[in-house]
Amino acid sequence: MGNTEKLSGYGSALFPQFSILDPTYTYTLPREQVAYGIVDMLSHLLEQYVSTPDDDNVTDSAIEGIFKKHPAQWSKIYGKT
């Protein structure tokens, strides 16, 4: 390849109107890749949680719930309870 230029694309066709996410598709991923995805998700949630303005307590409560429940779900993924 040799090309190090980062390209991007944009268009309405890239954003689905509706999607169904099936977590079973992640079962065959390497554990390391799943860990990267979980850390990425948590970093986006934390970014939203600490951002201003701080007047949306419903969103904050939802994020807090995810962070509280996350360790139990992680254990299920890796078979450790």
PyMOL commands that set and color helices and strands:
alter all, ss='L'
color gray80, all
select helices_A, chain A and resi 12-14+23-26+31-50+57-78
alter helices_A, ss='H'
color red, helices_A
deselect
rebuild
show_as cartoon
